[in-house]
Amino acid sequence: MNPTLWSLKAGDRCEILGYDDALAEKYRIRLMEFGFHVGECVTCLQSPAFGAPKVYQVSNTIYSLDDEVATHVLVRTGSLRE
């Protein structure tokens, strides 16, 4: 099973692989409007404790996502291009 956006810690980078089937279409569309496209690199900037929303950077924009959405974004971690 692939890691998800929610599994990232502060400072981690990843590539978006897609979305799982449990994520409603309206959320998929909105995330893509924000720049969360397949193949896009994302950096986790903040990962607060106690389930608070995490902060991610996509391109030059910063977003906060909670676990109800971020757990459905499938990612690949590891060696990524800058």
Buried (B, 14 or more C-beta within 10 A) or exposed (E): EEBBBBBBEEEBBBBBBBBEEEBEEEBBEEBBEBBBEEEBBBBBBBBEEEEEBBBBBBEEEEBEBEBEBBBBBBBEEEEEEE
